[in-house]
Amino acid sequence: MKEVSMHEAKTHLSKLVQEALAGEEVVITNRNQPMVRLQVVAGAKPQRQFGGLKSLVEAMGPSFDEPLDDFADYSPSVSLKVAEDSPEYRA
């Protein structure tokens, strides 16, 4: 919860509204007594912040393109000796 004085609220109202839209509770005080709480109106969509989920993204490791061990039983073994196994072609 963030408490700000009435004077600070007058000076930085836009910033305080943005913080309230982002989910932070903002209380405006007068002579150190809580007077008003900024609250988002129901149905208002909070503004999206670019890079907000950055901490949830993991970097891809060097083994990203390697086959997964979980699918080893399902992949057929492929022989690449097709040309060597076929009889000689003569016209």
C-alpha distances in whole Angstrom, upper triangle without the diagonal:
4,7,10,13,16,18,16,15,18,19,16,16,17,15,12,14,14,11,10,13,12,10,7,5,6,7,11,12,16,18,14,14,12,14,13,10,11,12,14,18,20,22,20,20,18,19,21,20,23,23,20,22,24,23,25,28,31,34,37,39,43,44,42,46,48,48,46,48,47,49,52,54,54,55,59,61,62,66,66,70,71,73,75,75,77,81,82,83,86,87
4,7,10,13,15,12,11,15,15,13,13,15,12,9,12,13,9,10,13,13,11,7,6,5,6,9,10,14,15,13,13,11,13,12,10,10,12,15,18,21,23,21,21,18,19,21,20,23,23,21,23,25,24,26,29,32,35,38,40,44,45,44,47,49,50,48,50,49,51,54,56,56,57,61,63,64,67,67,71,72,74,76,77,79,82,84,84,87,88
4,7,10,12,10,10,13,14,13,13,15,13,10,13,15,12,12,16,16,14,11,9,6,5,6,7,10,12,9,10,8,10,10,9,10,13,16,20,22,25,23,23,21,22,24,23,26,27,24,27,28,28,30,33,36,38,42,44,48,49,47,51,53,54,52,54,53,55,58,60,60,61,65,66,68,71,71,75,76,78,80,81,82,86,87,87,91,92
4,7,8,6,6,10,11,10,10,13,12,9,12,14,12,13,16,17,16,13,11,8,6,5,6,9,10,9,10,9,10,10,10,11,14,17,20,23,26,23,24,21,22,24,23,26,27,25,28,30,29,32,34,37,40,43,46,49,51,49,52,54,56,54,56,55,57,60,62,62,63,67,68,70,73,73,76,77,79,81,82,84,87,89,89,92,93
4,5,5,6,9,10,10,11,15,14,12,14,17,15,16,19,20,19,16,14,11,9,6,5,6,8,7,9,9,10,10,12,13,17,20,22,26,28,26,27,24,25,27,26,30,31,29,32,33,33,35,38,41,43,47,49,53,54,53,56,58,59,58,60,59,61,64,66,66,67,70,72,73,76,76,80,81,83,85,86,87,91,92,92,95,96
4,6,5,6,9,10,10,14,14,12,14,17,16,16,19,21,20,18,16,12,10,6,6,6,9,10,10,10,9,10,12,12,16,19,21,25,27,25,26,24,25,28,27,30,32,30,33,35,35,37,40,43,45,49,51,55,56,54,57,60,61,60,62,61,63,66,68,67,68,72,74,75,78,78,82,82,84,86,87,89,92,93,93,97,97
4,5,5,6,9,10,13,14,12,15,18,17,18,21,22,22,19,18,14,13,9,9,9,10,12,13,14,13,13,15,15,19,21,24,27,29,27,28,26,26,28,28,30,32,31,34,35,36,38,40,43,45,49,51,55,57,55,58,60,62,60,63,62,64,67,69,68,69,73,74,75,78,78,82,83,85,86,88,89,93,94,93,97,97
4,5,5,6,8,11,11,10,13,15,14,15,18,19,19,17,16,12,11,9,10,11,12,12,14,14,14,13,14,14,17,20,22,26,28,25,26,23,23,25,24,27,28,27,30,31,32,34,37,40,41,45,48,51,53,51,54,56,58,57,59,58,60,63,66,65,66,69,71,72,75,74,78,79,81,83,84,85,89,90,90,93,94
4,5,5,5,9,9,7,10,12,12,12,15,17,17,15,13,10,9,7,9,10,13,13,14,13,12,11,11,10,14,16,19,22,24,21,22,20,20,23,23,26,27,26,29,31,31,34,36,39,41,44,47,51,52,50,53,56,57,56,58,57,59,62,64,64,64,68,70,70,74,73,77,78,80,82,83,84,88,89,89,92,93
4,6,6,9,10,10,11,14,15,15,17,19,20,18,17,13,13,10,12,12,15,16,16,15,14,13,14,13,16,18,20,24,26,23,24,22,22,25,24,27,29,28,32,33,34,36,38,41,43,47,50,53,55,52,55,58,59,58,61,60,62,65,67,66,67,70,72,73,76,75,79,80,82,84,85,86,90,91,90,93,94
4,6,9,9,10,12,14,14,16,18,19,21,18,18,14,15,12,14,14,17,17,19,18,17,16,16,15,18,20,22,26,27,24,25,22,22,24,23,26,28,27,31,31,33,35,37,40,42,45,48,51,53,51,54,56,58,57,60,59,61,64,66,65,66,69,71,71,74,74,78,78,80,82,83,85,88,89,89,92,92
4,6,5,6,9,10,11,12,14,16,17,15,15,12,13,11,14,15,18,18,19,17,17,15,15,13,16,17,20,23,24,21,21,19,18,20,20,22,24,23,27,28,29,31,33,36,38,41,44,47,49,47,50,53,54,53,56,55,57,60,62,61,62,65,67,68,71,70,74,75,76,78,80,81,85,85,85,88,89
4,5,5,6,9,10,10,12,14,15,14,14,11,12,10,13,15,18,18,19,16,15,13,13,10,13,14,16,20,21,18,19,17,16,19,19,22,24,23,27,28,29,31,33,37,38,42,45,48,50,47,50,53,54,53,56,55,56,59,62,61,61,65,67,67,70,70,74,74,76,78,80,81,84,85,85,88,89
4,5,5,6,9,10,11,13,15,14,15,12,14,14,17,19,22,22,22,20,18,16,15,12,14,14,16,19,20,16,16,14,13,16,16,19,21,20,24,25,27,29,31,34,36,39,42,45,47,45,47,50,51,50,53,52,54,57,59,58,58,62,64,64,67,67,71,71,73,75,76,77,81,82,81,85,85
4,5,5,6,9,10,11,13,12,13,11,13,13,16,19,21,21,21,19,19,16,15,12,14,14,17,20,21,17,17,14,13,15,14,17,19,18,22,23,24,26,28,31,33,36,39,43,44,42,45,48,49,48,51,50,52,55,57,56,56,60,62,62,65,65,69,70,71,73,75,76,79,80,80,83,84
4,5,5,6,9,10,11,9,9,7,10,10,13,16,19,18,18,15,15,12,11,8,11,12,15,18,19,16,16,13,13,16,16,19,21,19,22,24,25,27,29,32,34,38,41,44,46,43,46,49,50,49,51,50,52,55,57,56,57,61,63,63,66,66,70,71,73,75,76,77,81,82,82,85,86
4,5,5,6,9,10,9,10,8,11,12,15,18,21,20,20,17,16,13,11,7,9,9,11,15,16,12,13,11,11,14,14,18,20,18,22,24,25,27,29,32,34,38,41,44,45,43,45,48,49,48,50,49,51,54,56,55,56,59,61,62,65,65,69,70,72,74,75,76,79,81,80,83,84
4,5,5,6,9,9,11,10,14,15,18,21,24,23,23,20,19,16,14,10,11,10,13,16,16,12,12,9,8,11,11,14,16,15,18,20,22,23,25,29,31,34,37,40,42,39,42,45,46,45,47,46,48,51,53,52,53,56,58,59,62,62,66,66,68,70,71,72,76,77,77,80,81
4,5,5,7,6,8,8,11,13,16,20,22,21,21,18,18,15,12,9,10,10,14,16,17,14,13,10,10,12,11,15,16,14,17,19,20,22,24,28,30,33,36,40,41,39,41,44,45,44,46,45,47,50,52,51,52,56,58,59,62,62,65,66,68,70,71,72,76,77,77,80,81
4,5,5,5,6,6,10,12,15,19,22,20,19,16,16,13,9,6,6,7,10,13,14,11,12,9,10,13,13,17,19,16,19,21,22,23,26,29,32,35,38,42,43,40,43,46,46,45,47,46,48,51,53,52,53,57,59,60,63,63,67,67,70,72,72,74,77,79,78,82,83
4,5,7,9,10,13,15,19,22,25,24,23,20,19,16,13,9,8,6,9,11,12,9,8,5,7,10,11,15,17,14,17,20,21,22,24,28,30,33,36,40,41,38,41,43,44,43,45,44,45,49,51,49,50,54,56,57,60,60,64,65,67,69,70,71,74,76,75,79,79
4,6,9,11,14,17,20,24,26,24,24,21,21,18,14,12,11,9,12,14,14,11,10,6,7,8,9,12,14,11,14,16,17,18,21,24,27,30,33,37,38,35,38,40,41,40,42,41,43,46,48,47,48,51,53,54,58,58,62,62,64,66,67,68,72,73,73,77,77
4,6,9,13,16,19,23,25,23,22,19,19,16,12,10,9,8,12,13,14,12,11,8,10,11,12,16,16,13,15,18,18,19,22,25,28,31,34,38,39,36,39,41,42,40,42,41,43,46,48,47,48,52,54,55,59,59,63,64,66,68,68,70,74,75,75,78,79
4,6,10,13,16,20,22,19,19,16,17,14,11,9,9,10,14,15,17,15,14,11,13,14,14,17,18,15,17,20,20,21,24,27,30,33,36,39,40,38,41,43,44,42,45,43,45,49,50,50,51,55,57,58,61,61,65,66,68,70,71,72,76,78,78,81,82
4,7,10,13,17,19,17,16,12,13,11,7,7,7,10,13,15,17,16,16,14,16,17,17,21,22,19,21,23,23,24,27,31,33,37,39,43,44,42,45,47,48,46,48,46,49,52,53,53,54,58,60,61,65,65,69,70,72,74,74,76,80,81,81,84,85
4,7,10,13,16,14,13,10,11,8,6,5,8,10,14,16,19,17,18,15,17,19,19,22,23,21,23,25,25,27,30,33,36,39,42,45,46,44,47,50,51,49,51,50,52,55,57,56,57,61,63,64,67,68,71,72,74,76,77,79,82,84,84,87,88
4,6,10,13,11,10,6,7,6,4,6,9,13,16,18,21,19,21,18,20,23,23,26,27,24,27,29,29,30,34,37,39,43,45,49,50,48,51,53,54,52,54,53,55,58,60,60,61,64,66,68,71,71,75,76,78,80,81,82,86,87,87,91,92
4,7,10,9,8,6,6,5,6,8,11,15,17,20,23,21,23,21,22,25,24,28,29,27,30,32,32,33,36,39,42,45,48,52,53,51,54,56,57,55,57,56,58,62,63,63,64,68,70,71,74,74,78,79,81,83,84,85,89,90,90,93,94
4,6,5,5,4,5,7,9,11,15,18,21,24,27,25,26,24,26,28,28,31,32,30,33,34,34,36,39,42,45,48,51,54,55,54,57,59,60,58,60,59,61,64,66,66,67,71,72,74,77,77,81,82,84,86,87,88,92,93,93,97,97
4,5,5,7,6,9,12,14,18,21,23,26,29,28,29,27,29,31,31,34,36,33,36,38,38,40,43,46,48,52,54,58,59,57,60,63,64,62,64,63,65,68,70,69,71,74,76,77,81,81,85,85,88,89,90,92,96,97,97,100,101
4,5,8,9,13,15,18,21,25,27,30,33,31,33,31,32,34,34,37,38,35,38,40,39,42,45,47,50,53,56,59,61,59,62,64,66,64,65,64,67,70,72,71,73,76,78,79,83,83,86,88,90,91,92,94,98,99,99,102,103
4,7,9,12,14,16,20,23,26,28,31,30,31,29,30,32,32,35,36,33,36,37,37,39,42,44,47,50,53,56,58,56,59,61,63,61,62,61,64,67,69,68,70,73,75,77,80,80,84,85,87,89,89,91,95,96,96,100,101
4,6,10,12,15,18,22,24,26,30,28,30,28,30,32,32,35,36,33,36,38,37,39,42,45,48,51,54,57,58,57,60,62,63,61,62,61,64,67,68,68,69,73,75,77,80,80,84,85,87,89,90,91,95,96,97,100,101
4,6,8,11,14,18,20,23,26,25,26,25,26,29,29,32,33,31,33,35,35,36,39,42,45,48,51,55,56,54,57,59,60,58,59,58,60,64,65,65,66,70,72,73,77,77,81,82,84,86,87,88,92,93,93,97,98
4,7,10,13,17,18,21,24,23,25,24,26,29,29,33,34,31,34,36,36,38,41,44,46,50,52,56,57,55,58,60,61,59,61,59,62,65,66,66,67,71,73,74,78,78,82,83,85,87,87,89,93,94,94,97,98
4,7,9,13,15,18,21,19,22,20,22,25,26,30,31,28,31,33,34,35,38,41,44,47,50,53,55,52,55,57,58,56,58,57,59,62,64,63,64,68,70,71,75,75,79,80,82,84,84,86,89,91,91,94,95
4,6,10,12,15,18,17,19,17,19,22,23,27,28,25,28,30,30,31,34,38,40,44,46,50,51,49,52,54,55,52,54,53,55,58,60,59,60,64,66,68,71,71,75,76,78,80,81,82,86,87,87,91,91
4,7,10,13,15,13,15,14,16,19,20,23,25,22,25,28,28,29,32,35,38,41,44,48,49,46,49,52,52,50,53,51,53,56,58,57,58,62,64,65,69,69,73,73,76,78,78,79,83,85,84,88,88
4,6,9,12,11,13,12,14,17,19,23,24,21,24,27,27,28,31,34,37,40,43,47,47,45,47,50,50,48,50,49,51,54,55,55,56,60,62,63,66,67,71,71,73,75,76,77,81,82,82,85,86
4,6,8,7,9,8,11,15,17,20,22,20,22,25,26,26,29,32,35,38,41,45,45,42,45,47,48,46,48,47,48,52,53,52,53,57,59,60,64,64,68,68,71,73,73,74,78,79,79,82,83
4,6,6,9,10,13,16,19,23,25,22,24,28,29,29,31,35,38,40,43,47,47,44,47,49,49,48,50,48,49,53,54,53,54,58,60,61,65,65,69,69,72,74,74,75,79,80,80,83,83
4,6,9,11,14,17,20,23,25,22,24,27,28,28,30,34,37,39,43,46,46,43,45,48,48,46,48,46,47,51,52,50,52,55,58,59,63,63,67,67,70,72,72,73,77,78,78,81,81
4,6,9,12,15,18,21,24,21,23,26,28,27,29,33,35,37,41,44,44,41,43,46,46,44,46,44,45,49,50,48,50,53,56,57,60,61,65,64,67,69,69,70,74,75,75,78,78
4,6,9,12,15,19,21,19,21,24,26,26,28,31,34,36,40,43,43,40,42,45,45,44,46,44,45,49,50,49,50,53,56,57,60,60,64,64,66,69,69,70,74,75,74,78,78
4,6,9,12,15,18,16,18,21,23,22,24,28,30,32,36,39,40,37,39,41,42,40,43,41,42,46,47,46,47,50,53,53,57,57,61,61,63,65,66,67,70,72,71,74,75
4,6,9,13,15,13,15,18,20,20,22,26,28,31,34,37,38,35,37,40,41,39,42,40,42,45,47,46,46,50,52,53,56,56,60,61,63,65,66,67,70,71,71,74,75
4,6,10,12,11,14,16,19,19,21,24,26,29,33,36,37,34,36,39,40,39,42,40,41,45,47,45,46,49,51,52,55,55,59,59,61,64,64,65,69,70,70,73,73
4,6,9,8,11,13,16,16,17,21,23,25,29,32,33,30,32,35,36,35,38,37,38,41,43,42,42,46,48,49,52,52,55,56,58,60,61,62,65,67,66,69,70
4,6,6,9,11,13,14,15,19,21,24,27,30,32,29,31,34,36,35,38,37,38,41,43,42,43,46,48,48,51,51,55,56,57,59,61,62,65,66,66,69,70
4,6,8,9,12,13,13,17,18,21,24,27,29,26,28,32,33,32,36,35,36,39,42,41,40,44,45,46,49,48,52,53,54,56,58,59,62,63,63,66,67
4,6,5,9,10,10,13,15,18,21,24,26,23,26,29,31,30,33,33,34,37,39,38,38,42,43,44,47,46,50,51,53,54,56,57,61,62,62,65,66
4,6,8,9,10,14,16,19,22,26,27,25,27,30,31,30,33,32,34,37,39,39,39,42,44,45,48,48,51,52,54,56,57,59,62,63,64,67,68
4,5,5,7,11,13,16,19,23,24,21,24,27,28,27,29,29,30,33,36,35,35,39,40,41,44,44,48,49,51,53,54,56,59,60,61,64,65
4,5,6,9,11,14,17,20,22,20,23,25,27,26,28,28,30,33,35,35,35,39,40,41,43,43,47,48,50,52,53,54,58,59,60,63,64
4,6,8,11,14,16,20,21,20,23,25,27,25,27,27,29,32,35,35,35,38,40,41,44,44,47,49,51,52,53,55,59,60,61,64,65
4,6,10,13,15,19,20,18,21,23,24,22,25,24,26,29,31,31,32,35,37,38,41,41,45,46,48,50,51,53,56,58,58,62,63
4,7,9,12,16,17,14,18,20,21,20,23,23,25,27,30,29,30,33,34,35,38,38,42,43,45,47,48,50,53,55,55,58,60
4,6,9,13,14,12,15,17,19,18,20,21,23,25,28,28,28,31,32,33,36,36,40,41,43,44,46,47,51,52,53,57,58
4,6,10,11,10,13,15,18,18,20,21,23,25,28,28,27,31,31,32,34,34,38,39,41,42,44,46,49,50,51,54,56
4,7,8,6,9,12,14,14,17,19,20,21,25,25,24,27,27,28,30,30,34,35,37,39,40,42,45,47,47,51,52
4,5,6,9,10,13,13,16,18,19,20,24,24,23,26,26,27,29,29,32,34,36,37,38,41,44,45,46,50,52
4,6,8,9,12,13,16,18,19,20,23,24,22,25,24,25,27,26,29,31,33,34,36,38,41,42,43,47,49
4,6,5,9,10,12,14,15,16,19,20,19,21,21,22,24,24,27,29,31,32,33,36,39,40,42,45,47
4,6,8,9,12,14,15,16,19,19,18,21,21,22,24,24,28,29,32,33,34,36,40,41,42,45,47
4,7,9,12,14,14,15,18,18,16,18,19,19,21,21,24,26,28,29,30,32,36,37,38,42,43
4,6,9,12,11,12,15,15,13,16,16,17,19,19,23,24,27,28,29,31,34,36,37,41,43
4,6,9,8,8,12,12,10,13,13,14,17,18,22,23,26,27,27,29,33,35,36,40,42
4,5,6,7,10,11,10,14,15,17,20,21,24,26,29,30,30,32,36,38,39,43,45
4,5,5,8,10,10,13,14,17,20,21,24,26,29,30,30,32,36,38,39,43,46
4,6,7,9,10,14,15,18,21,23,26,28,31,32,31,33,37,40,41,45,47
4,6,5,7,10,12,15,18,20,23,24,28,29,28,30,34,36,37,41,43
4,6,6,8,9,12,16,18,21,22,26,26,26,28,32,34,36,39,42
4,6,8,10,13,16,19,22,23,26,27,26,28,32,34,36,40,42
4,6,9,12,16,18,21,22,25,26,25,27,31,33,34,38,40
4,6,9,12,15,18,18,22,23,22,24,28,30,31,35,37
4,6,10,12,15,15,19,20,19,21,24,27,28,32,34
4,7,10,12,13,17,17,16,18,22,25,26,30,32
4,6,9,10,13,14,14,16,19,22,23,27,29
4,6,7,10,11,10,13,16,19,20,24,27
4,6,8,9,10,12,15,17,19,22,25
4,6,5,6,9,12,14,16,20,22
4,5,5,6,10,12,13,17,20
4,6,6,9,9,11,14,17
4,6,8,9,12,15,18
4,7,9,12,15,18
4,7,8,12,15
4,6,9,13
4,6,10
4,7
4
